[in-house]
Amino acid sequence: MTSRYLSIEGIARRFSAGGKRTTVFEDLWFAMDKGDFACIIGHSGCGKTTVLNILAGLDAPDDGVVAVDGKAIEGPSLDRAVIFQSHALLPWRTVLGNVSYAVSSRHPRWSRDQVRAHALKFIELVGLKGSETKHPAELSGGMKQRVGIARALSIEPKILLMDEPFSALDALTRGTLQDEVRRICLETAQTVFMITHDVDEAIYLADRIVLMTNGPEAVIAEIVENPLPRDRRRLDIHKQPDFYAVRNHLIDFLVERSRTFKASLPDGYQRRHPPRVRPSAAPNPTPDGDARAA
Ligand SMILES: Nc1ncnc2c1ncn2[C@@H]1O[C@H](COP(=O)(O)OP(=O)(O)OP(=O)(O)O)[C@@H](O)[C@H]1O
């Protein structure tokens, strides 16, 4: 196994349905360091959720291994927290009750006061101070998702896995929550693997964007290194010189290359080391040899 914090090593997943066997992907490789924020982008059905489920330990690969912090994943664990599109809160528990439940699962020996103090810290972190005693039915969609985020972060997971966490929210709430998740993840050096269909969301949040070709038998076409500065702000991100270079690169992939990539693999393409690309507005980017302009 490699020494990276998270390593996906040659995994394959095949499903049988109606007597037909489909290979979603095989020989998939990807690695992350601690504190990295990666987004995966690809068309519906290419296998993004399958990868996330394998990382969560909810599904197992048919071949290959996934390891976190040097340990192969063998099932669900509190080391990996998942935030889904729907919040899946316990309706009979309050905000504090929902978060405390997760905290006491993580720290079964903690006293009631310790659990409460820890849960309150994360409730405050996501901006829900004052709503501790409310039940999920009394909360807006955005507030419920905040509880889900507080619950996931409160167990201080090694990896935070997010499956389109903001897609069910209105644009204003989505933007605010993106800001908060970014702030918290930067502050806590949280390692995050997230699925999104939203190119702008990926550019705002991610350090690296994994581009997956269409399925079946999807491959990772490229790992796009985000060229924007780490202190980027959502509201004026479009003024960053490289913004449209990276945005056009991602859109071009989704519109065209996700479909055609496999039929014309670039020279020297290796599944184990997909090309790393750093789109740039500069006319002749030459930072690391394999960088290309959008
Ligand atoms: N349990 C299963 N049994 C059979 N086929 C499955 C199963 N789970 C997923 N698949 C198939 O695997 C492929 C990848 O599914 P997956 O949900 O990972 O795609 P996705 O990229 O996350 O799609 P979306 O963006 O629509 O959520 C699809 O063709 C899907 O039908």
The ligand as an ORCA input file, in Angstrom:
! r2SCAN-3c Opt
* xyz 0 1
  N     -26.532     -2.296     -6.341
  C     -26.449     -2.165     -7.663
  N     -26.855     -3.159     -8.480
  C     -26.735     -3.062     -9.830
  N     -26.217     -1.979    -10.454
  C     -25.824     -0.953     -9.679
  C     -25.908     -0.982     -8.257
  N     -25.403      0.173     -7.752
  C     -25.036      0.910     -8.830
  N     -25.276      0.227     -9.974
  C     -24.969      0.695    -11.325
  O     -23.637      1.167    -11.320
  C     -23.516      2.309    -12.161
  C     -22.904      3.446    -11.372
  O     -23.850      3.894    -10.393
  P     -23.535      5.113     -9.429
  O     -24.734      5.330     -8.583
  O     -22.248      4.866     -8.736
  O     -23.354      6.298    -10.463
  P     -23.214      7.870    -10.194
  O     -22.089      8.337    -11.034
  O     -23.126      8.122     -8.729
  O     -24.585      8.421    -10.769
  P     -25.465      9.692    -10.299
  O     -24.665     10.901    -10.671
  O     -26.699      9.558    -11.128
  O     -25.725      9.552     -8.838
  C     -24.916      2.605    -12.692
  O     -25.015      2.048    -13.973
  C     -25.818      1.899    -11.733
  O     -26.996      1.484    -12.365
*
